[in-house]
Amino acid sequence: MRGWFRRHPRTMNVVVSAIYLLFSAWTLPSAFIDMGAHGWWVGVVQVIIAVVLLFRHRWPLGTAAVVMLGEAAGVFIYPWQGSQMLGLCFVVYCIGLHRGLTWGLGVGLPATLAAYLPLLRVDAWLDRYEFNYWEEVFGVYSSPQESLVPLVIIMVLSAGIAAGIGAAVRRGRSHEREILEWAGHTRQLAQVAERNRIAREMHDVVAHSLSVMISLADGARVVVRRDPERAAEVLHEVSSTGRTALADMRRVIGVLKQGDGVDQALRPAQESLEELYEASGRRDSP
């Protein structure tokens, strides 16, 4: 599944944006309860952030700046929304993935803290709307301001974790590339060794062919006077053996130059050696 998403990054971006919207939508009812019709602004900000997240891999730093402003706007409009900084965590992951842990932490942590600056005006928000759904339902803190402290700490830590995960994936992919490069280098060395082996075997084939040709030529010189027809057959065998050896040599030299088709080049050489051996065995050297 992860490999499929790596091959289809656009689909992955759409999935991430959809996940963000899914986790953000559940805060809208409480926003409408607390703010009335003004709760729509929370949804507008969430949609804008989801659209910007589509470009998080292409422009991670620029996306981080826009998402930070969007998150700050969301906190300004409704400080108690449960999805705050989630979009920024997605972007910080990409920064760690593309730039490394230092960049991820250096951008993610300050951006998260900056996005929380609108919390400084939470008293003004309370004076305007006077009612907070979460405080009414989960009234475990002495003040609304105090209830925001754990959320801020958790999301700042989440941004750091997102940067760490992105950096870990970056290191894993780098290690994978090194393994692939090592495998490619090893394959090249194996091809060189195989070409050298073929060259040595081709040397044996050509040497044997020359030995057969010399033997046939000596025999033809002896038999030419008493059996001209037989001498002609022997000379034909000499010519055929020479052409076969020359063809094998050209084929292997071509492979040695190109570096490909090693197995295919080896097979004709082996067949030529076997055919040469059988042919030399069938011939009656005069």
Secondary structure, 3 states (H helix, E strand, C coil): CHHHHHHCHHHHHHHHHHHHHHHHHCCHHHHHHHHHHHHHHHHHHHHHHHHHHHHCCCCHHHHHHHHHHHHHHHHHHCCCCCCCCHHHHHHHHHHHHHHCHHHHHHHHHHHHHHHCHHHHHHHHHHHHHCCCHHHHHCCCCCCHHHHHHHHHHHHHHHHHHHHHHHHHHHHHHHHHHHHHHHHHHHHHHHHHHHHHHHHHHHHHHHHHHHHHHHHHHHHHHHHCCCCHHHHHHHHHHHHHHHHHHHHHHHHHHHHHHHCCCHHHHHHHHHHHHHHHHHHHHHCCCC
